[in-house]
Amino acid sequence: MRYYTQLIASATGVTDPAVLDELEEIMREDIFHSTLSWQTEAQLRAAASEALVICKAVSEIEQTAEDGALTRH
């Protein structure tokens, strides 16, 4: 396992490789808007937890949309 993958798994408890990849992507694109190499371990752990919250929220929104509960105004 790569360093960032191990750190994200440790910080979040996630074990699914696809979800770990998604969390890393969220950290790069949405939280830091940059590479991860210049972050401290504490910043990376906090960002991993934040990415998990974002991932769960997006998943819930997508599920709600699939269920037809979201409508456009």
C-alpha positions in Angstrom: 0.0 0.0 0.0 1.3 3.5 -0.8 2.1 6.0 2.0 -1.0 8.2 1.4 -3.3 5.2 1.1 -2.0 3.8 4.4 -2.4 7.1 6.1 -5.9 7.6 4.8 -6.9 4.1 5.8 -5.4 4.6 9.3 -7.1 8.0 9.7 -10.6 6.9 8.5 -10.9 3.2 9.1 -11.7 2.7 5.4 -10.4 -0.5 3.8 -12.0 -0.5 0.3 -9.3 0.4 -2.2 -11.8 2.3 -4.5 -13.0 4.4 -1.6 -9.4 5.1 -0.5 -8.6 6.3 -4.0 -11.7 8.5 -4.0 -10.7 10.0 -0.6 -7.2 10.8 -1.9 -8.7 12.4 -5.0 -11.0 14.6 -2.8 -8.0 15.6 -0.7 -6.0 16.6 -3.7 -8.7 18.3 -5.7 -11.2 19.7 -3.2 -9.4 20.2 0.1 -5.9 21.2 -0.7 -6.2 22.0 -4.5 -2.7 20.8 -4.8 -0.4 17.9 -4.3 -0.3 16.2 -0.9 3.5 16.2 -0.5 3.8 19.6 1.3 1.3 18.7 4.0 2.2 17.6 7.5 0.9 14.2 8.7 -1.5 16.0 11.0 -2.9 18.0 8.1 -3.2 14.9 6.0 -5.0 13.0 8.7 -7.5 15.9 9.3 -8.0 16.1 5.5 -8.7 12.4 5.2 -11.4 12.7 7.8 -12.8 15.7 6.0 -12.7 13.9 2.7 -14.7 11.0 4.2 -17.4 13.4 5.4 -17.5 14.9 1.9 -17.6 11.4 0.3 -20.5 10.3 2.5 -22.4 13.5 1.8 -22.0 13.2 -2.0 -23.1 9.5 -1.8 -26.2 10.5 0.2 -27.1 13.2 -2.3 -26.6 10.8 -5.2 -28.7 8.2 -3.5 -31.5 10.7 -2.9 -31.3 11.8 -6.5 -31.6 8.2 -7.7 -34.6 7.6 -5.4 -36.3 10.6 -7.2 -36.5 12.7 -4.1 -34.6 15.6 -5.5 -36.4 17.9 -7.9 -35.3 21.1 -9.7 -36.9 24.3 -9.0 
